[in-house]
Amino acid sequence: MSNLKSKIESLLFITNQPLSVKRLVVLTKAEKNKVEEAIKELMADYNQPAKGISLQKIGDQIQLVTSGDNSKLVKDFIKEETTGELSRAALETLTIIAYRGPVSRAELEQIRGVNCAIILRHLLIRGLVEADQDRKKMQLVYNITFDFLKFLGLNQQSDLPDYAKLNSSESLEKIVNQVNPAGQ
């Protein structure tokens, strides 16, 4: 059981979205009752007054969250993180999402050639991008938000400069081939 608890804990830690019991069953390849039991044990471990993280459950959805006792500290930290200019890497990632979205993290990382997890987290926190589940591909995809368009004074994504040219799959192929020659 402790191995299953460890797996569930790791999955909950790395995701920025709640996970359903059904999804945890699929990911861990464990029986539903075992997953539910492991979640109860994790809740008992985390949901204590002196902990900085708790396990929140709403219906069938489970997510690791920060403790309510630390809400002011966390809010101040996030406010500090969400102000100021974007880094070059964040701007590159945001540009790719704006012109290619919806796009998966794997596609972003293939285009940029580096891990984009932290950058995506910052862009999500700032409200510039949003994540949605692509049911066909069974993965999260990222797209720009209405706030992003509003900030730029645009009505739709296709109003971005050179959108038709930069959104085409041929342009993406050229970029990927430049970053990753010979399909390596």
C-alpha positions, 0 to 999 in steps of 0.5 A: 500500500505504501508504494501505491500511496507514494505513486499517488502522492507523486502524481498529485504533487506534479500536476497543477490540476485535480485528478479523479480517482478513475484517472489515478486508477488508470495511472497507477494500474491499481484497483479502485478500492486500493486507490481510495484507501491510499487516498484516505491514508494520504488525507490522514497524513496531510490534513493535520494542523501543523502541515503546510500542505493538505489533500483536498477532495471534492467529489471524485477529484483530489488535489494537493493544496497549501494549508489555509493557515498559510494563505496570506504568505502564499498569496503574497508570494504569488503576487510577487511572482506574478508582477514584473516582466516576463523572462525571455523563456516565458515570452518564447513559450507564450508566443508558441502557445499564442500561435500554435495553441492549443499545444501540449507540454510535449510539443512545447518542449520539442519546439523549445528543446527544454523543459517548460514545466516551471514556465507553464506554471508561471504563465498559468499563475499570471492568467496568460494561459490556461490548461484543458484536457484533450480527451482524444490525446489524453493529455493537457493542452495549453492555450492563451486566455481571454485576459491575454487577448484583452491585454493586447487589445485583440478580439481573437487569436487569429488577430495576432500579427502574421498569425496565418503564416506562423500558425501553419504546420509548415512553419512549425516543421521548419522550427522543429527541424532547426531545433532538432535536425535530422529528427534526433 
